[in-house]
Amino acid sequence: MMQRSLILLFLFTTIGIGNVNAQLNPDKIFVASIHTVQVYPTGQPLAPPVIHLNTNSPLQISFDDFKAQYQDYYYAVELVDSNWQSIEMNDFDYVKGFNQNKIANYTVSSIATQRYFHYQFSFPNSNCSPKLSGNYILKIYKDGNKENLVFTRRLYVVEDLVAVAANVQEPFDGAISRTHQKIKLGVDVKNIPSFQNDQLFVRVIQNYRYNDAKVVTAPSFIRNTVLEFNNEAELLFPAGKESRWLDLQSLRLRSDRIAEIDNKGVTSIVFVKPDMTRANMLYSSFNDLNGGYLIMNTESLQSETQNDYAQVVFTYLPKDHIPYLDQKLYLTGAITNNVLDAGSEMRFDPKLGLYQKTLLLKQGYYSYSYILRDRNEPNDMDDFTDTEGNHWETENNYSIFVYYHAPGTRYDQLVGFSSINSKQNW
């Protein structure tokens, strides 16, 4: 009993059980040979991994394996709670069909210097589909052994029980009205049987930065069956600036953002032109990918199996070549899995007086930003203040997830989803 108590105490202090904002990160790679993992609705590579219950709109899942020989890979899904933590439910309670499925579709790379096997499949399919809505973790594992994990990815299954109406507004507070964006939304719950107000909550995510989601658990107003969320202080986001970009569609021709390409070795090395703060630059509107990326090329190749890989060196020049004191600098976006961790942290070189980060990337078109976060008092409202600047006009995507935990159940239903863009209001 004492040992169990100590384990529970450890979990509370390290992953924040009981805190609606404390989320585990389900997007992890456990095998170094795995690269370019993608999970998105078929035909929509920049959309979040969302499917709707009992519909024919599957997710496309793909990845490259540098082992370059066939591996016996399987996949399964696990229903978890809204914070990506396990719940006590049997597979048969939430999966139709089989929850251990072999990945049979693969292609061997060609032309590319870096050899790899490209695996691909769709979910749901005739062998495996979800019965219930909610957050799911997709698990790829080897040799039929679910403990032998290769990588995991998040996906969402929506049961459309509520209607969500949302828009992006300028904050009322004059101090942040030109630098931040506020989400106002209404949720119509008339189709939820025996609805209980205190069992519903909303999570809003800007540009797929999942771990910096804003969560609201109580509406500002209730008008008949519509719950309105309009608290001035809750759903506020720094607006940032349009994402920086990098064109890697060709590893022979230098695009505008590339300083040098070294093709002497087996793997090309691409040196990106040094970045620096944009905080004092005027706002300029242009189309960006909001931190996403597209695997593509300009050489008429089959992108999935003929695109090559390169070591890409990113450089950030701080003012006067002096490192940020008590602050960490991160390279953020899908390029680093939208997570602020060791994999996205820039390292300062005292000899050169600059920050650098090297990533292995497949040919494509990438967008990214820099985030500066205090080591001792992290505040996501200040993320872009010193590195990018904040402008109310910035175009951002917002994903809105509505959860409901019905009394007597063991899981969080995902009863509504909406995706909005800040430009829709103008």
Steps between C-alpha positions, in 0.01 A plus 500: 500500500784736587671426167179574308460830685854602413441417133181708495679790668772482234240510224323798651819701526646411160205490259238697688213253539188688600595820320283549192786693335766235567537291189729220406660518157382199297706589193825311553753304295677216680717367215769724349453367146144637473453835324228723348202357687180650360140455615234710329155478335535359150580780259551760774867483610478822705185407693496360856459121543122509547241251377125493557334195648328269252609691189711403199774761543810310614837624615807438286796369706851474357863486611850426371732238647872542437565132577415458132387142536157362572392516864202319650302805615154498657262768623237531771303785656429581863214715629634739765364795695509862384848543653638195312518286811391135508155395615378158611310373198526185293589528130171339404311784670629760253626315189304322229698215349858422594733718702818338373551558130799444276628782279524330163534802269858615449722631220877496464658839436666565164736766362547650849851467644350422839341157472174441687180299503184710482205348692144619457148405611165660581286505812213420553473205264302178462723321753504764771279800579397691816170443678527801731604863467794646689878527495685200361868410491616322187773250587743358245692200631717217374458123466150499647632603841315808630780563748748535214387851404640673193305827524169641623277776366187680615172489315151628576164331438206743508139414574308797362255563785551876540509790258798732546492864386826689547693802380820689571469841662723787598543500881322778687809572712682784328839376623475186285233590245755538217722206595269215603193317376197388697267212419128542560286190462157354561413133546145375445446195723135423421589156355687375810264277701454599868762771462689613810676833467796419726602199288581696183825680422669651195861485381625754243832456317686757289688365196516144643712595804315237701683539828422872519126447464258725688233316698171643627272303730218747568300713254470876537128490417230243432228596252240223471708203377802704390805532724696816423870524577600865488715563806748774417791328676458131409532439125779749425791416271811693392444576132864455397599569141466306174732197517852502365547268205756266347480356148676161486328378186837479324835401652690622193370855462515751782166659584481849648540385862797268441855630545690191390450136400783252558449193281845351548397233749243222485242726664467860382551774758282809458592821680203728549566874493529629858174605663467785748224678688208637299344671802569852369401429141173631361228241440495355149226268382588194291372145466667259741444147631449602865786280615416206275694342215437333165708213359553599137766584241558703185669219311198297383580220740262279696529686830423218742763258369747706292553811713838505670603608849743768616659620820360852539685748721288781649672804650356776718700817577413661837557871551872582543571124485402472867294196610162550663534501878289237682301437183487215251469552126294248302452427131131421481244360258428157352868505404575418868169327577339813651656425837738711708755244616863400448421412139395856419732700728767709327855471642718806548857486369707744712787503249279606211254699709193339347236230548489196272288191442550222243201298379481210253224598256342352191467715189199728531374842598521583871374779727621575851536764772721571799367500856677640803385364835618584850665208682350587839171671416386374158215702352366405159345845463853638452625235258551724195562835668878507449548265205213560256289784634121490538254653255122476526478466121694171489321211333469205742307174507306400811374148577209478745427172678191458720505218757222358715539247779157343542425392859572131556738467204875440502610717209476854361275520196620734227160643414600787274780640286550815298794652317504874440742748348563851628468643147141378479392802703636761259 
